[in-house]
Amino acid sequence: MSEPHTKLTRDCEAIQIPSGTPFVIPAGTAFHITQSLGGSYTLATDYGLARVTEANSDALGLDSAPPPAEPNPPVAGVAGLDEKAVWEQLKSCYDPEIPVNIVDLGLVYDCRVTQQSGGAKVEVRMTLTAPGCGMGPTIAAEARGKIMDLPGVEDAKVELVWGPPWNQGMIGEVGKMQLGLI
């Protein structure tokens, strides 16, 4: 038996799925949370699917999100950020329609960390499951934001690329298990 619909307590900023178009869902709109992963929510509403950030969790009747963190300064006495930490952080980013993180889904192609005097610069190349997906900029911005949350990161760039084209063979073993493919 599924959970009953809940109604938004106030107007709520959201991103329409799959177009990626920002819009406002009016207060009182009935919704059902279909996915709650990585600090965002996918809602099913009469307006279709929508992605809502943790900053708007109070409109869903959930506890309010903590205030945004200040940018992370370089950590004194630490040799620097390593690539492994970035890969782990990227595992907290999810496609709003697929309950697998972008790393295990095989969407992240490359990650480079360059140490600079003011902190680390991180460059990530990633793709999407389909070139026409309107959620690309949203997912890339979320990935960038999560990288910027890492201690010692001065700057981050997440580039969407289309080569090689993504296919299901790129899904990692953990992702395949989560999707029931193995």
Beta strands, then each sheet from edge to edge (+ up, - down):
strand 1: 6-7
strand 2: 12-16
strand 3: 22-25
strand 4: 30-37
strand 5: 40-45
strand 6: 48-53
strand 7: 108-116
strand 8: 119-126
strand 9: 153-160
sheet 1: 1+ 4- 5+ 6- 2+ 3-
sheet 2: 7+ 8- 9-
end
